[in-house]
Amino acid sequence: MSQSCASNDLFPLQRIHRRIHRTRFRRPTAPGRPTTPGRGPTTGRRPTTSSLAPAPSDDFSADIGTTGSIVPGGVVTGVVNAPADSDWFAITFQAGRSYTINLNGISLSDPILTIRDSRGSFLVDNDDINPNVNLNSQLQFTPNASGTCFLDVRGFRSLTGSYQPQVEETTQSTPLPQAGFQIDIDCTGEPRYLPIFQAAAARW
């Protein structure tokens, strides 16, 4: 009797083949490597992070609470850190005295100088000593009253950089006259009394 493999032996092989194709194999995850649910193991890429450059620190604030200060005859150094930055310096002026304030740029190519009163209100400013020639700033200032004012320093438009303000008192002091007097004696009486008056005048 002849036997055929097409009838009895083929069906079990087809069922095994279909079972293999219907089975999903998952690649084993390496130790310590996390998996994402539904997406299989990670590819091993490192997560990317964006780092922002820190904002430049401000050395002096732009208000009456500033820690910056300067005295006549003194000089300080500061930095305009950003286009909108402005540095204030407190200074005490004496009434009736004249002052020259020079603002020289170091790396700040075009500094602007403003004088503000004790409340921070605008008084006077200067941009260039000589436009297109000397871009530093200078002010002559004679206050009507003694008190604290503020020097406001900033850059032209969006310029930044370092600078130096310097204050000089330019009032010429007038020497006071020396104290003294002169006594003239005119004696028309007895000549014998003249030595007495002369001795009294010498004591003065």
Sequence and secondary structure as in RCSB ss.txt:
>XXXX:A:sequence
MSQSCASNDLFPLQRIHRRIHRTRFRRPTAPGRPTTPGRGPTTGRRPTTSSLAPAPSDDFSADIGTTGSIVPGGV
VTGVVNAPADSDWFAITFQAGRSYTINLNGISLSDPILTIRDSRGSFLVDNDDINPNVNLNSQLQFTPNASGTCF
LDVRGFRSLTGSYQPQVEETTQSTPLPQAGFQIDIDCTGEPRYLPIFQAAAARW
>XXXX:A:secstr
    TTTTTHHHHHHHHHHHHH        TT  EETTTEE                 SS SSTT S B  TT B
  EEE STT EEEEEEEE TT  EEEEEEESS SSEEEEEE TTS EEEEES SBTTTB SEEEEE  SS EEEE
EEEEESTT  EEEEEEEEE                   S GGGHHHHHHHHHH 
